[in-house]
Amino acid sequence: MSKIFRLPLTFILIAALVSFTSCDDHDDEPHDEEGELITTVTLTMTPQGGGTPITATYRDLDGDGGNAPVMTPAIVVLKAGVTYTTTIRVLDEANNEDLTAEIKQEGHEHEFFFVPSPATLMTVTKTDKDRNNRPVGLENTLQTSSTAQSGSLRVVLKHQPGGLKTNNSTISTGETDADVTYAIRLE
């Protein structure tokens, strides 16, 4: 090969090498972890002042699609006009993992939202806070209406990483990790 062709070829190879090595790979940047598989969401509602705790469990062991989720009981029966101390437990039974502690630890990136239907069915107040003093919703008080009625309670867990969670976060903020609706009857 003549020296005339070697010089441009050398410059081309050097330029190509520089451009490949200067490309930002992004491998050392933090990435959001892929969402956990949530198969089970359990509400435990204990009447304030004493009484038997009531447990409501949503279980969908095969995830989205496939078999329908199992609700135990099919209809949650609560007393009208009662305040319940309520906790939520979240599991990935497919991998034998209790995700509750992880959600609590990463509370600054998670929040539960509660949507009763009708709106007069109950009032849910989040009582636990994340490290930024914002609500999480693993611990709550649930005040039922004084009127006997039927309806539902939708419980939505949102993942709000990277500063998405604020004092004004809503059910529309972030990605949905879980969305469960429990049938409720007040007696």
Protein Blocks (a to p, Z undefined) as FASTA:
>chain_A
ZZklmmmmmmmmmmmmmmmmmpcgklmpccdddddddfbdcdddddehiacddddddddf
kogghiddddddfbdcddehiacddddddddfknopafklmmmmmmmmgccddddddfkl
pccddfbdcfkopafhlaccddddfbdcdddddddddddeehlacfkbcfkncjdfbdcd
dddddZZ
